[in-house]
Amino acid sequence: MNERGQQNTAEEQRLLRDAFGGDRAAFGKLVIMYQTPVYSICMRYLKGEDARDAAQEVFIKAFVRREQYVSGSSPLPWLLTIARNLCIDRLRKKRVETPIDAAGEPQSAVASAEAQLETRQSLEIVRQQMEKLPAGQREAIVLHHVEGLAYREIAEVLSIPQGTVMTWLHRGRRTIADALKRHEKA
């Protein structure tokens, strides 16, 4: 499966085979194909130049560890697992807590200032609740709702059973929804 949940095409598999066989042009295409989600994950853990460096290092590690890639499977969960582990290792070395941003400013064209204020307050509640969630629930929510990964792919990235992914997503969503309901009543 590719990052959109579709079967890998023969062309994708050829590209992966060629890239891991040492074809620099194919490897460059592979980097271009997956650089955005890899960089996005790195940005969730690290800031600025550290995230850019980590994203580049992910592809180097992928090439060095190419024998660990399971042929025929989607390379995205494998690459995101490398990215996540690399970022966590860097954070451990710095002894910094793992930061994960929730959401930025809304991009909707809401007409009334009152509605905009309510939206900002809701986003702030979501951000605060995301920070309070256990790391596993937070990562599962980000991987599913921000990165668009399927449950199976999240399970691969986090090295946990798919049932645990579903439980973490359910609990995390429920925590955030309960906080939003409390805000609405207030």
N, C-alpha and C positions, 0 to 999 in steps of 0.2 A: 504494500500500500504506500502511496506517496502522501505528502502532507495534506492533501485535500481528501484523503480517504478513498482514493481510486487505486485500482491495480496499477503497479508499475508497468510501464510500457516496455516493449523490447528495446526501444531506443534508450530509455532510462537505464535499463540493466546493462546495455552495451557501454553507455557513458561511465557508469560506475566501474565496470570491469576494466575499461581502458584507463580510467583515472587511477585506479588502484594498481594497475599494471605498469604505471610510470609515465603515461601519456600526459604531458604538462598541459596541453590545450584542453583535454578532457577534464583534468583536475580543476583547471580554471573555470570551466563551465559548471562543474559541481559546486565550487565555491560560490559562484554567482547565483546558482539555483537556491542555495540554502543559507546564504549569508544573512538575510534579514531575520529569520526566526532565531538563528544562533546569536546574532548581535542583540536581539531583543531580550533573550534569556540572560545574557551577560549584563545587560543594563539593569535588570531586576536585582542583581546582586552587587554590582560594582558601579562606579561612576566614571564618566568621561573617558580619559585615556586608558585607564585600567580596563574598562569594558571593551574598548577597541582592541587592546593588546590581547585580552583573553579570547575574544572572538577569532582573532587571527591564529592564536595558539591552538584553538579547537581543531582547526583544519590540519594543522601540522600534526597534532596528536592523532587525528583520524587517519592520516596517511601512514604514520609510523605504526599504528595499531590496526591497519586495514585487514589483517587476517582475522580480527575479531568480528568484523562485519558479517552478518548472516546473509548470504546471497539470496536475492529474491524478496527480501523484506524492505520496508521503507527505511531509508537512511536517516530520516528526520529524528525519530526517537533515539536512535543510536548517537547522532550528533548532539542532540540536546542533553543526553545523559553525560556525554563527555564535557559539554559546556557547564552543566550544573556542577559536576564534580570538580572541575577545574576552578570555578568561581568559589565554591565552598573551601577548597584547599587554600586559595589565595586569602580568603577572609580569615581562615584559621591562623594563617601566618601573621596576619595583621591584628588578630584578636579583636575583631569587630563583629558586632551582631549582624545578622543577615537582614538587610533592609529590602522591603518589597513595597513599591508604590502601588496604591490602589488605582485611582483614576485622576485625570486632570480636569480642566475646565470642560463643561459641556459644549458640544459643537452644534447645538440646535439653535434655531432662530426663534426663540420664545419671545412673544410680543410683549408681555407685561413684565415689569420689574419685579413684581411680587412672585410670579412664577419662576423667574430666574433665581431669586433669592431662595425659594423653596428647593429648587434643583441643586443649588450650591450647598444648602444645608444637608440635603439627602446624600450628596456625594461626599461631604465631610463625614457624615455618619458611616457611610460605607468604608471610607478610608480608615477611620478610627477602628472600626470593627475588624477590618482586614489586618491591621497591626496587632490586634489582640488575639486573633486566631492562632492556634498551634501551627507551627511551621508547615506540617504536612497538609493540613486543610488549606492553608493559604497558597501553597505551591500548586495543589490540585486545582483550586479555583482559577489561578492565573493561567495555568497550562490549558485548562478547558475553555474558559470564557474569554481570555485575552489572546492566547496563542491558537486556539481552535483545535486542540488535539482531542482525539477520541479517547474513551476510557482505557482501551487496550494500550494505546500509545503512552498515556500518562503512567500506566502501570509499569511499562518498560522504562520510562525515564526515571521514575522514582524507585524502581526495583521493589515494588510491592504488588500484592495480588490485586486483580481488577476489582474484586469486591470491596477491598479497602479503599480504593479510589472512589467508588460509588458512595461508600459510607462517609468519607471525608468531605466529598462534595455536598452531600445531603446535610451534614451537620454544619458545615461552613455557611451554606446558603440559609439554613434555618436561623443561625445566629444573626446573620446580617438582616434577614427579613424581620425577626423579632425586634431588633433595634430600630428598624424603620417604622414598625407598627407603634412602638412606644413613642417615637418622635411625633407621629401623626396624632396620637391621642393627647400629647402635651400642648 
